[in-house]
Amino acid sequence: MDSSKLNIHLISDATGDTLSAMARAAIAQFDQPQVNYHRWSLIRTRLQLHRVFEGIQAEPGPVLCSLVDAALRTEIDEFCARSDTKIIHVLDPVMTLLQEELGLPTKHRPGRQYVLDADYFRRIDAMHYVISHDDGQADRGMAEADVVLVGVSRSSKTPTCFYLANRGIKAANVPLVPGIEPPELLKDPGCPVIGLTIDPKSLIDIRRHRLQLIGTGAQPGIIKTDKGDYVDFEMVEKELLWARRLCNMRGWPTIDVTRRSIEETSAAVLKLMDNWHQKREKKPAE
């Protein structure tokens, strides 16, 4: 094996998303490592597992495993011992802790986190909601939102809403455009309204990239020319200042997304949502 590269085998009896997230979070703490991820998902039979063994033998490397079937776990442990392959069963510490605290046995059923339960259908419903209420669409249905994100064009409102929908949260988003009043409903919202802001230079870079993707086609009311207000630094700076002042005037908290990933922005949104609900709960007692 090339010593400059590391093969990591991610073996799961479900989608493998948990393992991928854990591995990437850990690898991110190292300076530019060369890592090859080998994802082995939906491994639930001995035949499937033996194909995984062939892959490990072809490209040796440590194993991160989240299998819960006892027989398959025994077999992979024996294989790793024979081939001198390091393995970590990533769920074991958490399951052991919870088993001790709950006083309940584990079920050892693959993919139980993906059952078609109420949470699953809530996420699907939230995804449909985001699609229907993207970019200020369907104002009337906005009253059903769990949160409304506002911000200028290309401030990552839509991707953040979709990420939140995967958590079962109905997130609407409304573009802030100078000279156009936000929807009347936002004057007395029944949910948190949160503004997303961004550094002017970063926003211009994103907008220029967007213009390259869509060609010279202009967005009515926003893009005038390929060198117009949409990517002019002074105009963009004024646009962002106007949006921040509007948020301050309305009492909407803001999140600077300049150096945040969608996941980090979503985490900040969830925290602000919690704060909003805590304040609402305290009001009657005051």
Buried (B, 14 or more C-beta within 10 A) or exposed (E): EEEEEBBBBBBBBBBBBBBBEBBEEEEEEEEEEEBEBBBBBEBBEEEBBEEBBEBBEEEEBBBBBBBBBEEBBEBBBEBBEEEEBEBEBBBEEEBEEEEEEEEEEEEEEBEEEEEEEEEEEBBBEBBEBBEEBBEBEEBEBBEEBBBBBBBBBBBBBBEBBBBBBEBBBBBBBBBBBBEEEBBEBBEEBEBBBBBBBBBBEBBBEBBBEBBEEEEEEBEEEBBEEEEEBBBBEEBBBBBBEBBBEBBEEBEBBBBBBBEBEBEEBBBBBBEBBEEBEEEEEEEEEE
